[in-house]
Amino acid sequence: MRSVFFTPGAQGVFYALLATFVWSFNFIAGRALADAAPPCTLALLRWSAAFCAILPFALPELRQKWRHFTGNAGYYLLTGAIGIAFFNTALYIAAHHVAALNMSLIAISSPLFTILLSRILFGEAVSLRRAAGIGTVLLGVLALIAQGDVRSLAALSFQPMDLLVLLAAISFSLYALLVRKKPQGGGERSYFAVLFGIGALLLLPFSAWELLHGEQIRYSSSLLFGVLYMGLGASLFSFWFWSKAISLIGPARAAVVYYSLPLFCAVEATLMLGEPVLQVHYISGALIVGGLLLATRQG
């Protein structure tokens, strides 16, 4: 029994769940800080905090392996732009214009894109069991989003800004695939330090544009603690957990675990915001957990 829990597959699923769990709190933090800073500036503060936190530990590696990073500059610029600068910033921007129900419905398309691209680019098989598990999880997520009322899904109307959320979902899928193909020879700490630094630098001119055009940062202890959480928890630790999961189980299986995000969000909303627990929460939770077990199990 002990060996079952410590197999690479089980460890990979655990790391993916851990990353998704920490990311789920990002929705609450993002909502709380929506009026504290404009979206690009908030993203800049987040990734700057992550970069400053990891830099002292990564500096020796960066000095030793600098030629590796300059020799693979194209890969790191692309990965930093897609996975760091664009993905979360797009969601921060869309949050001011897109209904939460629409965002949730579009965001769950990211694992589907990951599985599809893994199949096309890497020839990763999609077994009947995995397809059944994905379908079960998707049914549970849709039930959770619709709160058990199918009519709410039928009544959805999508706006042009919804395209930004869809592009963010695709960018997260591409980031997962790029992590799988990262160049060998760079250290793990320096890898993330370079990506976080690139993401922050790319966001700098957009943040400056926001502030020069009348947007303001409303400094407070809530903003400080929120940025620290997003920079350390939702950025530094979660991205390391996600990278570890991809290296152990591949981007397709890790993407299936990402479907647990709405379930974590529902539990947190109940515990932290006092939202009621309905019968649909139990049903959708059972579908999501059962589907995850079915889709991620090996053998």
N, C-alpha and C positions, 0 to 999 in steps of 0.2 A: 504493500500500500504506500509506503514511504517513497519508493522509487517512482510511482505514478505521479505524485505531486511535484517531484523534482526533475522531471523530464524537461528537455528544452521547450517542448510544446506547451506544457503546463506553465512554465516560467514565462513564456512569451505571452500567453493569454493573461497571466497575472499582471505583467507590466503594462499591457494594453488597457486592462481594466483600471489600473492605478492612474494612468495618464488621463483616461476619460473621466474618472471620478474627480480628479483635481480640476480638469477643464470645465466640468459642469458648474463649479462655483463661479467661474468666470462670467456666466450670464448674470448672476446676482450682483457681482462687483461692477460689471459694465453698466447695468441698469442704475446702480447707486451713483456712479461717477459720470453719468451722461451729461449732467449740467456743470460738472466741475472743470471739464477741459474739452476742447474740440477734438474730433475723432483722430485726426493725424497726430496731433500733439499728445493725446492720451497714449496712442500706440508708440510714439517716440519715447515717452517717459517709461513705458513698460519695458521696451527692449534695451533702453539705456541702463535701466536698473539691472536687467539680466546680464548685460555685458560687463558692467562694473563689478557685479558679484562674482563672475567666473574668471575675469581677467587675471587677478593675482595667482590663481591656481593654474591657469593656462599659459602664463607668460614664459616659463622655462621651455615648454614644448614649442611655443611659437618661435622662439629664438632658434631652436634646434632644427625645426622643420619649415622654416620660412620659404625655402626654395620649393618645397612641395606645394604650398598654397599659391605662390606666384605662378608656378608651372601649371596649376589647375584653376587659374583665376576665373575662367569662363564658367566652370561648373559651380564654383562657390557664389559667383555673382548671380547666376540664374536661380540657384537654390535659395539664396538669401532674399532675392527679390520676390519669388513666388511664395515661399513658405513663411517668411518672416515679415517682410514689408507689406505685401499685398493682402494676404489671407485675413488676418484679424482686423486690419484697417478697413477693409471692405465691409466687414460685418458691423464695425463701429459706425461707419457712415450710413449703412442701410438701416440701422436700428432707429434712425431719426425719421425714416420715411416709410418703412415696410412694417406691416402688422406682424405681431409675434407669431401668429398661427401660420402665416405665409412663410416666415423665416424658418420655422421649425420644419415645415413640410419640404422646403427646398433643401435645407441643410442635410437631411437624411439621404439625399441623393449622392453624397460624397462617397460612401462605401461602394455604391453600385458602380460609380466611375472607376474607382480603384480596382475593383474586381474585373471590370471590362478591360481596362488598360493593361492589367497584369496578364490577362488572357491574350491580348493582341500583341503586346511587346515582348513578353517573357514566355508565352505558351503555357501559363499556369492553368492547370485543369480546374474546371468547376464541376465537381461531382454532383450526382443526384442528391446525396445527403446534404451537401452544402447548399444547393439550390433550395431544397425544402426548408433548411434552417433559416436562410435569408428571407424566404417568403413568410415564415412564421414570425420572425423578428419584425419584418416590415408591417405585417398585420397588427402586431402589438403596438408598434410606434404610431401607426395611423389611428388606432383606437384611442391611444393616449392623447394624441393631438386633437382629435375630434371630440374627446370627452364622451365617447359612446354614441354620438349623434352623427350619423353618416351625412345628414343634410348639411351640416356645417362645412364639410369638405366640398360638397356639390355647389355650395353658395360662394366659394372662394373666387375672388377676381384678382388677377395678377396685373401688376403695373410695370412700367419700364424699369423702375429701380429694382424689381425682383431679379432682373438679369444680373445685377451686381452680386446678389447672394448666390445665384447659380454659378457665376464665374469664381466666386470664393470657394464653393464646394469643389469645383473642378481643380482649382489651384491646390487645395489640400490633398487631393488625390495625386496630383503630379508631384507634390512635395514628398509624399510617401514613397513613390517610385524612385525619385532622385536619391532619397536616403539609402534605398537598397543598393543603388549603383555608385555610392560615394567612392572616390579614389582611395586606393590603399596607400598607407604610408603616413597619413596624418593622425595625430593623437586625438583621442576622444574629447578631451577638454578643449584643446585648441580648435577642433572642428566646430564646436558650438560657439566658442568665442568669436571666431571669424564670421559665422553666420549671423550672430546677434549684432556684431559690429557693422556688418554690411547692411542689415535691415535698418539699424538706427541711422546710418549715414544716408540711406536712400529716402528715409522719412523726413530728414532734417529740412530740406527745402519746402516740402508740403506743409510742415508745421510752421515754418517761418511765414509762408503765404497766409495761413489762417490767422496768425497773430497780427500780421501787418494789415489785414482787412477787417479788423475790429473784434475778432474773437478774443476771449480772455480766459486765463487760468485762475480759478477761484481756489486759492490755497487754503487747506484745512488739514486737520489730523486725519479725516476720512480719506482725503485724496492721498496723503502720505501712506497710510496703511494699505489702501487699495492698490496703489502702484507697487508697493513692496510685495503684496500678494501676487499680483499679475506678473511682476518681474521675476520673482523667485519661484513661486508655486506653479502658476499657469504657463510660465515660459521655461525657466531653467530646468526644473525637475520634470515637468510633464514632457517636454521635448526630449529629454534624456530617456525617460521611461518609454516613450513612443519609438524612439530610435532603437532601443534595446529590444522591444517587442518585434519590430520589423526584421531585425537581424536574426531573431530566433524562429519566427513563424511566417515571415513574409508579409508584404503589404496587404494581400487579399484577406488573409485570416484576421490580421489586425484590424482591417477596415470593418469586418463584421462585428467585432467587439465594440467599435465606435457607436453602433446602434444602441448601446446601453445608455448613451448620454441623456435622452429624454427621461428615462427611468430614474436616473440619479437626480435630474432636475426636479422631477415630481416629488421625490422623497424630501429633497432639501426645501422645496417650497412649503411642504407640509410641516416640517420640523422648525424651520426658521421664520417662515412668514405666516404660519398658522392656517394655511389653506386646508380645506376639508379633504378627508380621504373618502373617495367614492368607490363603488363597486367596480367601475371601469378601471380604476388604478390597480386593483388586485388582478383583474383579468389580463390587462395589458402587461403587467409585470410578469405574470406567469408565462405569457406568450414570448416576451422578450428574453427572459432567462432560459426558457426551454429551447427557443430557437438558437440562442448563442451556444448552448451546450451541443446542440445538434450540428451546427455549422462549423464550430471550431475543433471538434473532436477528431483526432487522427485515427487511422486504422480502419 
